[in-house]
Amino acid sequence: MDFELSPRAREFAGRVGAFMDREVLPRHREWTRAVVREGKAGAAFMPELQAKARAEGLWNLALPDLAVDEPGTRLTNLEYAGCCELMGRLAWAPEAFNCQAPDVPNMITLHQCANPEQKRAWLAPLLEAKTRSAFGMTEPAVASSDATNIACRIERQGDDYVINGRKWFSTGAAHPRCSQLMVMGVTEDKGERTRRHSVVMVPMDAPGLRLVRELEWMGLRDHVAPIGELELVDVRVPVENRLGAEGDGFKVAQVRLGPARVHHCMRQIGLAGLMIDLMLARAAERSTFGRRVIEYDTVQRWIAESRVELEQAKLLTLKCAWLLDRQGHHGAWREVSLVKLAVPSMLQRVADRAIQVFGAMGGTDDVPIHHALAYARLMRIGDGPDEVHLRQVFRQETPPPWTIAESPYVVPAAT
């Protein structure tokens, strides 16, 4: 692997960084006041900010397979990694570039799995930031880490599907601008366990679809893509709303989950970098027992350990992006699991150290540290818990072709 980023990757990272410094960061306090403290659905300046980003060619950066008539940059996963890292320093920054979750992985899914008519209906509005979307997979009544447990029913009745079930932790589903929902459910009771599910597109205003409540995680609200619990009772949609063939639900979900996991990791790399910057600033400014906090060996070790762990996780994430570009998800799924395990755990440790350096302030909304801690903890469960990815990684481990007794590396004591 060549660790040198291409000139194009460096150029776009530089442009995104400049836009962040010039246009995004100066509005952070305004965004926080409007969205977090006043509870508004979004900041009034966002359309203007998005127009500026688009005018500068910084639009739909995370979609490498755009058609020639679709707006965006067509960056590879590796080229996008540096841009995504910069955006990750602020939770709301990706929206300025139309690079926010869950819309990006949903757009990737529609690119790969939708037919031309479906793309016109569902994908085009997302590419133009005219709407928002959600994905309904996880269910409260079953262990959804085993996706074959998903029990929502999608039954065919003539030219329609009738959907009954309950979904929760559907990121973005509680956003007032969310108009479309991908729903995964059972369409076939028999056959292979991974061929019983399908994914269909459901309008959020469909009769029988109800937002039960907005969910928080560890007391924190996702202000960018509010999380919803949904109830579907006799929701009827045309069969033409199905993505892919009947029974392709797992295939469709994997198309979506691979990039989603890696993008989350890229953003977490940026957020961990911010945690280190905050620790350095706080420790340099504060004094205790006659010494600056940054002069204490313990604090120096925390910051140094955080940097080591961040750089390790970043290199692993770049390798994963590199493999995705060359081999696709099927050739990089092991690395996807590796980064999904390594990066959230790293961010959790770094954020915990940052809270310790900041003291009581680290747990307030004045700084984003406890948000980072909660986000990291959620990512150790969302999109597959640690235990599932550990099992996947272990399954790729092959025992050596020798026993311990036969091993040339083992030298038993003379008898």
Secondary structure, 3 states (H helix, E strand, C coil): CCCCCCHHHHHHHHHHHHHHHHHHHHHHHHHHHHHHHCCCCCCCCHHHHHHHHHHCCCCCCCCCCCCCCCCCCCCCHHHHHHHHHHHCCCCCHHHHCCCCCCHHHHHHHHHHHCCHHHHHHHHHHHHCCCCEEEEECCCCCCCCCCHHHCCCEEEEECCEEEEEEEEEEEECCCCCCEEEEEEEEECCCCCCHHHCEEEEEEECCCCCEEEEEEECECCECCCCCCEEEEEEEEEEEEHHHEECCCCCHHHHHHHHHHHHHHHHHHHHHHHHHHHHHHHHHHHHHCEECCEEHHHCHHHHHHHHHHHHHHHHHHHHHHHHHHHHHHHHHHHHHHHHHHHHHHHHHHHHHHHHHHHHHHHHHHHCCCCCHHHHHHHHHHHCCCCCCHHHHHHHHHHCCCCCCCCCCCCCCCCCCCC
